[in-house]
Amino acid sequence: MPLESLVGTALGMKVAVWREPGPGRPAVVCLHGAGVSSRELLPFVQAMGVTHDAWSLDLPGFGRSEKPREPLTLGALADAVADWLAAGGLERPCLLGGSFGCQVAVDLAARHPGAAGALVLVGPTVDARSRSAARLAGQWLRNSVRESPRMMPLNVADYLDAGPRRVLASFGASMRDRIEDKLPHVAVPALVVLGGQDRMVSQAWAEEVTRLLPRGRLVVMDGLPHMVPYKDPDGLAREVRTFLESSW
């Protein structure tokens, strides 16, 4: 069956939301990467919805959500997610971020204690040693050959929806964000997930992220590139279920 397609509000803006209403708790809420939308996360939402109430939302400015006049800062995006959670009555869900979505989830957890009950950080960006446009572009190119070719039309649609100004602003926000300064302030259990063939995120950086998290653990999924939720949604859902069963 198709996912439920809903419209919510965040900071007074309309946001597009997808849901697979599974039987278990906590709810799992997915946050997408820079410049894109929920499109790449929907296969995982369907897989996770077998056992848990699974959601994904397009952050303001992206996908089908309302486009504010000015691109939102990373902090404003986190505030928008926190506002949407409160408005929808979703109490202490597990936030799953993909790539830049990890940075939004960490910012939210650090500044809004109690809003999230757990975090799953899939391919957390940006490595503190890779904060340059040239280096990130090179990593993206090396990783792209390992991603599913079915992602390309999704990325093109996402970039067209957002427009070049918002896409560039989101990548800029990703590079400027010092996620390493916020990780020690994340009090909830957190699972870091790394694709074994990820060329955007090194194992050394994933290990550093895990070390900085007070309650972090690391899982490496062999043979997978950066976009684990799209390439192996069922495998990721199994890892998330195991994590929630042991930490909730």
C-alpha positions in Angstrom: 0.0 0.0 0.0 1.2 3.6 -0.6 2.5 5.7 2.2 0.1 8.2 3.7 0.7 11.7 2.3 -0.1 14.4 4.8 0.4 18.2 5.3 1.7 19.5 8.6 2.9 22.9 9.9 6.2 24.0 11.2 6.9 27.5 12.4 3.8 28.6 10.6 4.8 27.0 7.3 3.2 24.0 5.5 5.4 20.9 5.3 4.9 17.8 3.3 4.9 14.6 5.5 4.8 10.9 4.7 3.8 8.2 7.1 3.7 4.4 7.4 1.6 3.8 10.5 3.3 0.8 12.1 2.2 -0.8 15.3 5.3 -0.1 17.5 6.8 2.7 19.5 8.8 4.9 19.5 7.9 6.6 16.3 10.8 7.0 13.9 11.0 10.3 12.1 13.4 10.7 9.2 15.2 13.9 8.2 16.7 14.2 4.7 20.1 15.5 3.4 21.2 18.8 1.9 19.4 20.1 -1.1 17.1 17.0 -1.4 13.9 15.8 0.1 12.2 12.8 1.6 12.2 10.9 -1.8 15.4 9.0 -1.0 14.1 8.0 2.5 10.7 6.7 1.6 11.8 3.1 0.9 13.2 3.1 4.4 10.0 4.6 5.9 8.0 1.7 4.3 10.5 -0.9 5.6 10.5 0.6 9.1 6.7 0.9 9.2 6.4 -2.9 9.4 7.2 -2.6 13.1 7.2 1.1 14.0 5.2 4.2 13.3 7.5 5.7 10.6 7.5 9.2 9.3 9.5 11.5 7.0 9.1 15.2 6.3 10.4 17.6 3.7 12.2 20.3 5.6 10.9 23.9 4.8 12.2 25.0 1.5 12.6 21.5 0.1 10.5 18.9 -1.8 6.8 19.6 -1.5 7.1 21.8 1.6 6.5 25.6 1.6 9.4 27.7 0.4 10.2 30.5 2.7 11.5 33.7 1.1 15.0 33.2 2.5 16.7 29.9 3.0 16.5 28.8 6.6 19.6 28.3 8.7 20.5 24.9 10.1 19.3 26.0 13.5 16.0 27.2 12.0 15.5 23.9 10.3 16.0 22.1 13.6 13.5 24.5 15.3 11.0 23.8 12.5 11.3 20.0 13.2 10.9 20.5 16.9 7.8 22.7 16.3 6.3 20.1 14.0 6.9 17.3 16.5 5.2 19.4 19.2 2.3 20.3 17.0 1.7 16.7 16.0 2.0 15.3 19.5 4.9 13.0 18.7 6.6 12.6 22.0 10.2 11.6 22.2 10.5 9.9 18.8 13.7 8.4 17.4 15.1 10.9 14.9 16.9 9.3 11.9 19.0 11.7 9.9 20.6 11.0 6.6 23.8 13.0 5.8 22.9 16.6 6.5 19.8 15.4 8.2 22.2 14.1 10.9 23.3 17.6 11.6 19.7 18.9 11.9 18.9 16.0 14.3 22.0 16.7 16.4 21.3 20.4 16.6 17.7 19.7 17.6 18.7 17.1 20.3 21.4 19.5 21.7 19.1 22.6 21.9 15.7 21.0 22.5 16.3 18.4 25.3 13.4 16.1 25.6 12.2 16.5 22.0 13.8 13.3 20.8 14.2 10.0 22.7 17.0 8.6 20.5 19.0 9.4 17.4 20.1 7.4 14.4 22.8 9.2 12.4 23.3 7.6 9.0 26.4 8.9 7.2 26.9 11.9 9.5 28.4 14.9 7.8 30.7 16.9 7.7 34.1 15.5 8.6 36.0 18.3 10.4 39.0 17.6 8.1 36.9 17.9 4.9 35.3 21.3 5.2 36.0 22.7 1.8 33.8 22.8 -1.3 36.5 21.1 -3.5 37.1 18.2 -1.1 33.4 17.6 -0.6 32.8 17.7 -4.4 35.6 15.1 -4.8 34.1 12.9 -2.2 30.6 13.2 -3.7 32.0 12.1 -7.1 33.8 9.1 -5.7 30.8 8.0 -3.8 28.2 8.6 -6.6 29.5 5.7 -8.7 28.4 3.3 -5.8 24.9 4.7 -5.4 21.9 3.2 -7.1 21.4 4.7 -10.6 17.7 5.1 -9.7 18.7 7.9 -7.3 19.8 10.3 -10.1 16.3 11.3 -11.3 15.2 11.7 -7.6 18.1 14.1 -7.0 17.4 16.1 -10.2 13.7 16.5 -9.1 14.8 17.5 -5.6 17.2 20.2 -6.9 14.6 21.6 -9.2 12.0 21.7 -6.4 14.4 23.6 -4.1 16.2 25.8 -6.7 19.9 26.5 -6.8 19.9 29.2 -4.1 18.4 26.9 -1.4 20.6 23.9 -2.6 23.8 26.0 -2.3 22.7 27.5 1.0 22.1 24.0 2.5 25.5 22.7 1.4 27.0 25.9 2.8 25.3 25.4 6.2 26.5 21.8 6.2 30.1 22.9 5.8 30.0 25.6 8.4 28.3 23.5 11.1 30.6 22.3 13.8 28.7 19.2 14.7 31.6 18.0 16.8 30.9 20.8 19.3 27.3 19.7 19.8 27.7 15.9 20.0 28.8 15.9 23.6 25.5 17.6 24.5 23.3 14.9 23.0 22.0 13.1 26.1 19.9 10.4 24.4 21.0 7.0 23.0 22.5 7.4 19.5 23.3 4.9 16.8 25.9 5.9 14.1 25.5 4.0 10.9 28.2 4.0 8.2 28.1 2.3 4.8 31.3 0.3 4.4 31.8 1.8 0.9 30.8 5.3 1.9 33.2 7.8 0.3 31.5 10.9 1.8 32.2 9.8 5.4 35.3 8.0 6.6 35.4 5.3 9.2 37.7 7.5 11.3 35.2 10.3 11.3 32.3 7.9 12.1 34.3 6.6 15.0 35.0 10.2 16.2 31.3 11.0 16.1 30.6 7.9 18.1 33.3 8.7 20.7 31.9 12.3 21.2 28.4 11.0 21.8 27.8 10.3 25.5 25.7 7.2 24.6 26.8 6.4 21.1 27.4 3.2 19.3 28.6 2.5 15.8 27.4 0.0 13.1 29.2 -0.4 9.8 27.1 -1.9 7.1 29.4 -3.7 4.7 29.3 -2.9 0.9 27.0 0.0 1.1 27.6 3.6 -0.1 26.5 6.9 1.6 22.8 6.6 1.0 22.2 3.5 3.1 18.4 4.2 3.6 17.9 4.0 -0.2 20.3 1.2 -1.1 19.4 -1.2 1.7 16.2 0.0 3.5 15.4 -3.4 4.9 18.9 -3.9 6.3 18.9 -0.5 7.9 15.4 -1.1 9.4 16.8 -4.3 11.1 19.7 -2.3 12.6 17.3 0.4 13.9 15.0 -2.1 15.4 17.8 -3.9 17.2 19.1 -0.5 18.5 15.6 0.6 19.7 15.0 -2.8 21.4 18.2 -2.5 23.4 18.1 1.1 24.3 14.4 2.1 24.7 
